[in-house]
Amino acid sequence: MILLRAIGPVTHKLMTMAQWREASEAAGFVAPETLVNTGNMIAGFDGTEAAVVKTMVGVLRSFGLGENVVPVVRKPALLHKLMQADPIAEAAAERPNQTGVYFFASKKPDFEWLKRHDGPETVHVVHDHLIVDFTQDVAQSGKLIRLIDKNCGTNTSRNWNSVRRIADRCAAREKA
């Protein structure tokens, strides 16, 4: 699974999701499928995770996308583990759009700073990912979001609903 960081309406002028799928397939990705929100792809690839990242970076740069558009790669099994852990069950059920899962480019982000976090948000570390119950409109949590960026490095996040839907689609593909 590939999650893109810094993708949105501005980048759509350079690369549509259909173009991304086509270019990914031409680069060796098998049955690329985009889903849920912009910048989510499920695809097979014969190679290491480093090779996936390198190849996908080449695809992205071929469209003229800047270095801020970064692919974050995860195996579908990890999504299933995150869903099973569900440390925010009540929040995920009541306000899934106000819960987030942060995926980091670094394999071992530094979470030491969380010991000092005193915001209204509840933060859980699960398999080196942050799962955040924002408890409010995400836009009200700018301080926490800046701390995550500053302390954990390059990342991308998806709300709980999106992660669940991506995990479900990964499971369906595995069964097919």
Secondary structure, 3 states (H helix, E strand, C coil): CEEEECCCHHHHCCCCHHHHHHHHHHCCCEEEEECCCCCEEEEECCCCHHHHHHHHHHHHHHCCCCCCCEEEECCHHHHHHHHHHCCCHHHHHHCHHHEEEEEECCCCCCCHHHHHCCCCCEEEEECCEEEEECCCCHHHHHHHHHHHHHHHCCEEEEEHHHHHHHHHHHHHHHHC
